[in-house]
Amino acid sequence: METTHILELLGGLALFLYGMQMMSQGLEAAAGNRMKQILEKLTANRFLGVAVGAGITAIIQSSSATTVMVVGFVNSGMMTLQQAVWIIMGANIGTTITGQLIALDVGAIAPLFAFIGVAMIMFLKKQKYTHFGQILAGLGVLFIGMGMMSGSMEPLQQSETFIDLMTTFSNPALGILAGAVFTAVIQSSSASVGILQALAVSGLIGLDGAVYVLFGQNIGTCITAVLASIGTSRNAKRTTLIHLMFNVIGTVIFTVLCMVTPLVSFMESLTSNPAAQIANVHTLFNIVTTLLLLPAGTGLAALAKKILPERPEERNKEQHLKYLHPLGKSAERTIGVAAIYMNQLEQEVFRMLEMAKENVDKAFWAFRIGDSEQLAVIVETEEYIDYLNKEISHYISRTIVNEANAEETYNASQYFKMIGNIERIGDHALNIAEYTEILQEHHIAFSQKAQEEMERMEQVLRVLFETLENEKRGTSEWMMRIAQLEQSMDDMTIQYREQHMERMRLGECSEEACIIYSEMLTDFERIGDHALNIAQEMEKIVTE
């Protein structure tokens, strides 16, 4: 095999993998933000779940990508572990479409796909069409790369060393190991199966050895999901385990069948095309394994829970991001990642808002009853809010840089503005709590009327935050209610300031108390302003 052939092989592999990435990016940009709604509607039923998993994987031609997406959905709470089982089963069926397309020699018109796709990207201004062009161009580039790999391997037919190496794969253990390792390295079962088909077409490996490599490739494809699950929730790790169990069980079953039955001979008798033989075995492997395990799907989920049981949260007292779990480099351009990230981001932002709300409640309570001991708790929570503000800001910055979908980039910028306002609410809550310490140190007391006004402020703030976190957020009625509450806070601030000045004129309140109360009214008003800003950013977030 000459240097030019090696370079052609490497170039073909590069085009194959890049074509798959182009397709995934195009699909992510075109439909990634709708994945949540699609999956929520279709995964309740096991058969629909399998169909959805197969359909998505057939389009993006990567079961690894689909599984990574599912790991992310489970991790962010968008999907249950049980729903994930059906998607994973379907993904294993859908991934066989690449092999079937290669067997049908779709690559003959691959240059046409690439040309049309690139033309759409270059000449069509509407973003929707450029995304579809990217999908089409990716498909063309993928098959051009496949053709290059097949052509580069033809000289290996004359290499006795390479032929001897291929014949060792008729040993089930060696074949499975080779397939698993190679697929784990390139992190694409579609690519590794395509290379196996190219070897078979070139006459370098027979079906009797290829089947074991093929079974190993199904195991090796799990490595991407394993890497994606690092640092994620317990349930997300269980999703990866289910994917691994599915392929290991299937490999055991089919290895035994190939050793004790004439399955290989039967598949060879169906067609003389080596690529089609491998594609057919691949399809049969995944369909039969799915049918066998479909009734046991609930059991697989239960087994995963037993292997990875519940455990107390190790970092529950430490400052940490609870919902935001990046899926790593291998998943950055996986279909559905935009929806995963946005869902995680929303949960983390509302967690931060809940902390700010609790601090406001504690601050007013401490101020009213003169409990300065609450200050330490409020300071600790405020430091946590500052930590979340910093970490979420860094996260959003990375998301905006890498995100291909314009809507998701826009939404991320709205969340960025929201956390800034939440952090300022936390600051004002801390200010109010610190006034308590000043009152105690200087033995300053408020009048009964001032205390009654503070109680009304508390009540309004409680209603404001409850409305802000309401499930109907984003509607025009919700926005109008927030605006009305904020306006009433402005009116109350003006009214209470005037009443307090009158009490001071009458000698009912000391000068020190007047200054502190005036500062507190300013904090009260500013909390309302920031709450309104948060509501306005929520209203702008694109959900469809």
Secondary structure, DSSP 8 states (H G I E B T S, - for coil): --HHHHHHHHHHHHHHHHHHHHHHHHHHHHHGGGHHHHHHHHSSSHHHHHHHHHHHHHHHT-HHHHHHHHHHHHHTTSS-HHHHHHHHHHHHHHTTHHHHHHHTTGGGGHHHHHHHHHHHHHH--SHHHHHHHHHHHHHHHHHHHHHHHHHHTGGGGG-HHHHHHHHGGGSHHHHHHHHHHHHHHHT-HHHHHHHHHHHHHTTSS-HHHHHHHHHHHHHHTHHHHHHHTTTS-HHHHHHHHHHHHHHHHHHHHHHHHHHHSSHHHHHHHH-S-HHHHHHHHHHHHHHHHHHHHGGGHHHHHHHHHHHS-----TTTTS---SS-----GGGTT-TTHHHHHHHHHHHHHHHHHHHHHHHHHHHHHHHHHT-TTHHHHHHHHHHHHHHHHHHHHHHHHHHHHH---HHHHHHHHHHHHHHHHHHHHHHHHHHHHHHHHHHHHTT----HHHHHHHHHHHHHHHHHHHHHT-TTTTSHHHHHHHHHHHHHHHHHHHHHHHHHHHHHHTTSS-HHHHHHHHHHHHHHHHHHHHHHHHHHHHHH----
